[in-house]
């Protein structure tokens, strides 16, 4: 039986590290908000049937963003953590044979070829976009002193989207939240549940906007993408 793919965009965060007057997903790049760039990627892909956006409670900016009224978009209230926001979106799905494609609201530079590679995944372990770690990685103590240099040969930097069978992901997240596990992304919840998600080689320009200097870099990558 053919599967349905639903994109999940957790967008309830406040982005405190950006030091901005509004959440980072509402900052503007090339005349569009970061969130709009991200949503347009999902809305334009023919394999994605619906996009569920988890917004913060009483979000004062959403009503001003026209793309959120697109007929393929469904809005839900997010939670205090990423896991809770993703669960809120997953709980809004009643269909069967669904795969969830979870993508950071603040990753506006995703390319269609990378998305296509990820969507080719079909086994229940699911998969994530990721890139190998190339920098030297240091382990520090609480005082900020180096105590070890890590072997980076098997280290990868996780990105999004992350792609899993919806029911398996929902069960994994529910268990993780209930057990108060440290869930930093959807793959970590699946790992706790005993799965081994695949790593799909992504691009390094699929950056997550986290700090003020990331805006200029994202603008550069988006300009090249448009050209």
N, C-alpha and C positions, 0 to 999 in steps of 0.2 A: 504494500500500500504506500502511495506517495506521501511524503511528509510535508508539513507546512512549516515555514520558517518565520518566526516573529522576532523582530529586533527589540531589545530592551535597552533603554538609555536612562541610567540613574543620573538625575540632574538636580538632586536636592542639596548638594553640598554648598558650603559658603565660601570655600577657597581662601582661607585666611592668609595663606602664604603669599597671595598675590598683592596684598597691601593696597587693594582697590576699594572703591566706594560701592561696589556691587559684586555679586558672585561672578567668578571667572567665565562661566558659560554665557554671561550676558555682556561681556566685553566685546568690542567691535574690531574686526579685521577686514580690511577691504570692503567696508560698507555693510558688512553683515555681522551678526553676533556669532561667537564661537559655536553656540548651540545650533544656529541655523546652518552653518557650514556642515556640521556633523549630521544633522537630520537630513540634509539634501543628499548626502551620500547614500543613506539607507532608503530614502524614498525613491531614488532613481534606479535601484537595483531590482530587476524583474522577479528575482526569486524570493524577495521579502514581501510577505502579504500584509503585514501590519507592523507599526512601530508604536511601542508603549513607552511613554516618557513618565518617569517618576519625579515629580516636582516637590519642592519643599512646601510645608503647610503655610498657607497665606502668602505664597510667592507673589510679590508686588510687580514683578517684571513680565510674567508670562502673558498677561492679557495684551501686552503691547507687541507680542511677537506673532506675526500673521501665520508663519509656517506651522504653529501649534494648532491651527484650526484646519489643517489639511485633512481630508476625509480618511486617509490611511493612518492617522495618528490618534491614539487613545491616551488620555491623561489619567494618572493615578497619583495619590498622595504618597510621597516617599517617607522614609523613616529617619531615625537619628544616625544610622550607619549605612554604609553601602549595602551590606548584606540585607538589611531590613528594607531598603528601597527596592532592591532587585526582587526580593520576595513579594513585596506589594505588587509589583508588575506581574510576576509569575502567577500570583493568585487571581489575577484578573483574566486569565486564560482558561476557557472551559473546553476548548477543542481537544481532540485526541491526535496522536501522531505528530506532535509539535516539537520542533527544535528551537531552542532559545539562543539568540545571537546577542550577547551582552557587550555593549561598547561604551567607553567613557564619553561623557558629554564634551569633555575638553580635549578630545583627539580629533581635530578637524581635518587632518591631512591624510587620512586613510585613502589608499588607491583602490580602484576597482579590481585590478589584477590580484592584489593581495587578498581582497575579500573573496574573489572567485576561488583562490587556492584553499582558503579556509573552509568555504562551503562545500568543497569536494569531500570533506570528512564524513564518513558514514557509520563508523563503529561507535559503540556506546561510551567509550572512554572520552570521546569528544576531542577538541583541540583548541589551541590558542595560537595567535600570532606572537612571535618572539624573535629576538636577535641575540647572537652569541655575545658574551661580554668580551670586549677587546681591551679595556683599560685594566691596569693593575689594581687589584682589589685588596684593601687593607682592612684588618679587623682591629678595632680600638677598644680600650677600656673606658670606664665611665668618665675618666679625667681627660679623655681625648688623646691618649698616647697610643701609638701603634704597638700591638702585641703579636701580630702575625700578618703574613702575606698569604692570601688565599690562592689555591690552585684554581685558575679560571678556565681550565681546559674543558670542564663540563658544566660551566655556569652560563645561564641564559638570562636575558632581561625580558621579563614578561610584558606583553603589550595587550591591547584589545583590538578587535573583538575576540571574545572567547565563546566557544560554540559547543553546546551540549544538548542531549535530549532533555526536554523541559522537565519531565517528571523526575528524572534522576537528579537534576540540578536542584529542583525544589526540595526534594527529600534531603539532599546533602546540606543545603543551606539551613533548613529547619533544624536538623540535628546539630549543626555547628553552632547556631545561635542558642539553642537550648543548652548545649554543653559549655557555652561561653568560650569557644575556641577562637583563636586569632585568625580571622578570615580576611585576608588582604585582597583577594580577588576570587572569582568563581572557581578557578582551577584549584585553589587551596582547599576550598570546601569539598571538591570532588576527590582530592588527594586524601583528605581525612576519611572519606567514605570508602576508600580502598581502590579508587580508579587511578589510572595512569594516563592523563591527557597527553595527546601528541603535541609536539612542537612543530609549528609550521613557520618556516623562515619568512620573516617580514622585512620591511624596509626601515632604515634608521630615521627616515623623515616622518614616520608615523609617531610624532612626538606628543606627549601629554603636556598641556599648558599648566604649569604649576607655579612658576615664578615670573616676575615682570619681564625678564629678558626673553622668555619663551614666546611672547607675542610677536616680537620682531622676527624671530626665526620662523614661526608659523606663517607669518605674512610672506616671507621669502619663498618658502616651500609652496604655498598656495598660489603665488604669482607664477612660479614655474609650472605648476600643474595646469593653470588656466591657459598659459601659453602653449 
